[in-house]
Amino acid sequence: MKIGFIGLGAMGRAMAGNLVAAGHAVTVWNRSAAACEQLASLGAGVASTPDQAAQGEVLCSMLANDRAVCEVFLDSGLLDAMQRGTVHVNHATISVALARELAAEHARRGLGYVSAPVFGRPDMAAAAKLNILAAGAPAAIETVRPLLQAMGSGVWPLGEAPERASVAKIAGNFMLASAIESMAEATALTRAHGVSAADFLEVMTSTLFASPAYRGYGKLIAEQRFKPAGFSLPLGLKDVELALAAGSATQVPLPFAGVLRDSLLEALAGGDAELDWSALALVAARRAHLDERESAEDSRQP
């Protein structure tokens, strides 16, 4: 299949590489041309403009946020340059409002639109083990299903309205952030009583919370391994704010989302923008002054 791919961050680069490996003719575009070099070495074509990447049967995109999606697809006139019948598969985590707007703008031009945000970090993207949500017209989803299967281990259809996939992704990331915050606060509590984060989380993630999310993020917290960021704190804040906006639009209170927003803002105010969002553990530790306490305790040891 002839495919375009726009957006080659850590996730998009791995996803596009898997499409190349699956034998598809892939043409890539990225704002930073240097990001295209790895894909070119794998056999992908490189477009100098977004509309050149959009000349295939399907155009996939993995951009950072609403603003980037609007700039590339709405403000630039890219949708007008695409041929009728082309299917755009949007993998970005975007607002519910923008998902609805994109669906309408694509339909007005005779373009297919599939909302297909993903669950998984860059290592899972590289291994083609993403879980991919999919919402859109059934025919459009079936057209792109082989591509989704080449990039992930599971495809989860959620109906025809594209915003359904967007809100499910937002809600899923809200749950992940909640899990991280709970581990951050719990490990601050155990450390204050002399039980290390590593020892406590080994117990929890081997018993009551033996699931991929708790195990994966628990390991990062236990090892204090917050670089390189698989999912950065600013992206976490963006997604929690998307959850709050979606809740406000439908009068759904999300009180814990407000707690998460403030914790993420505190992390960014502390200069942690380049860290993984599991670094919420640092915020909980700073609030409890754990480093000072532990240093004082060490100094009292004979």
Secondary structure, 3 states (H helix, E strand, C coil): CEEEEECCCHHHHHHHHHHHHCCCEEEEECCCHHHHHHHHHHCCEECCCHHHHCCCCEEEECCCCHHHHHHHHHHCCHHHHCCCCCEEEECCCCCHHHHHHHHHHHHHCCCEEEECCEECCHHHHHCCCEEEEEECCHHHHHHHHHHHHHHEEEEEECCCCHHHHHHHHHHHHHHHHHHHHHHHHHHHHHHHCCCCHHHHHHHHHHCCCCCHHHHHHHHHHHHCCCCCCCCEHHHHHHHHHHHHHHHHHCCCCCHHHHHHHHHHHHHHHCCCCCCEHHHHHHHHHHHCCHHHHHHHHHHHCC
